[in-house]
Amino acid sequence: MATSHGNVTSMAQGVTDSAAAPVIRTIGLSDLHRALQRGWEDFKAVPTHAIILCIIYPVLGLMLARAVLGYSVLPLLFPLAAGFALIGPFAAVGLYEMSRRREHGEQATAWDALEVVRSPSFGAMLGLGVLLLALFVTWVATAQAIYIAAFGYAGATGISDFVTRVLTTSQGWWLIVVGCGVGFLFALVALCISVVSFPLMLDRHAGAGDAMVTSLRAVARNPGPMAAWGLIVAALLVVGTLPCFLGLAVVIPLLGHATWHLYRETIEPELNPQPLPPRAHRERKPAADFPANLFPWRRKDGA
């Protein structure tokens, strides 16, 4: 009898868990267009703050380009630039927070974007971010191994030599085909596990495992639109890297905001959201008070 009772309890628990799982919608290309359009509206509403949040991308890109040219590892420039697509979903969590706040009619500034670190699920976001970072490092190492397999350990003497190697030799075309094929697999893995994971963790405070499972379910339910979304992301990132990576200051926030709205198009709203305890109010300290605002225990009257 005890065993039977335990089985019934387990079945009931399974039904409850299944009912609590996010409901996946079937989406089309029009939903992708609507997500991009709403992402652009978010970007226009807070362009300065979005660019400040993402300025590290063009700066990092310029530093990477200089390091690559200076240390004769030019073949890694493209893999490093392409790797932005792998770690971008985690780097854009502040942008998701801004879009979430605008969606609810709340104030959305750079200060508010930083509030994401106080989310109950930030630890789960960080864990998945580390996984994406490991994927990025593995991709770069794999790209280097592919180049060595094609041309050996001798580095290119300059840009013209590198371009000549890649575009005018059989080894170069082998490198392009194999490198793009392997890179596609890395990008596919990143897309499948993260396309809606971070917005879901921010919105419903889900764990990393549940978020990845939901993301996989969303891709399985909408393989065509999700493949199109991956192509859109790749194309926009290529456009963003062309003018010395400076275009990423616009592309990254646009994609970040659009990803939040893609999540809204893909996942049904929660019917009975669980209320969370309100966060403690954090006083906003204007820049004009610097450096006095570094010492909150001091009273403004100087006492």
Buried (B, 14 or more C-beta within 10 A) or exposed (E): EEEEEEEEEEEEEEEEEEEEEBEBBEBEEEBBEBBBEBBBBBBEBBEEBBBBBBBBBBBBBEEBBEEBEEEEBBBBBBBBBBBBBBBBBBBBBBBBBBBBBBBEEEEBBBEBBEBBEEBEBBEBBBBBBEBBBEBBEEBBEBBBEBBEEBBEEEBBEEEEEBEEBBEEEEBBEEBBEBBEEBBEEBBBBBBBBBBBBBBBBBBBBBBBEBBBBBBBBBBEBBEEBBEBBBEBBBEBBBEBBEEEBBBBBBBBBBBBBBBBBBBBBBBEEEEEEEEEEEEEEEEEEEEEEEEEBEEEEEEEEEE
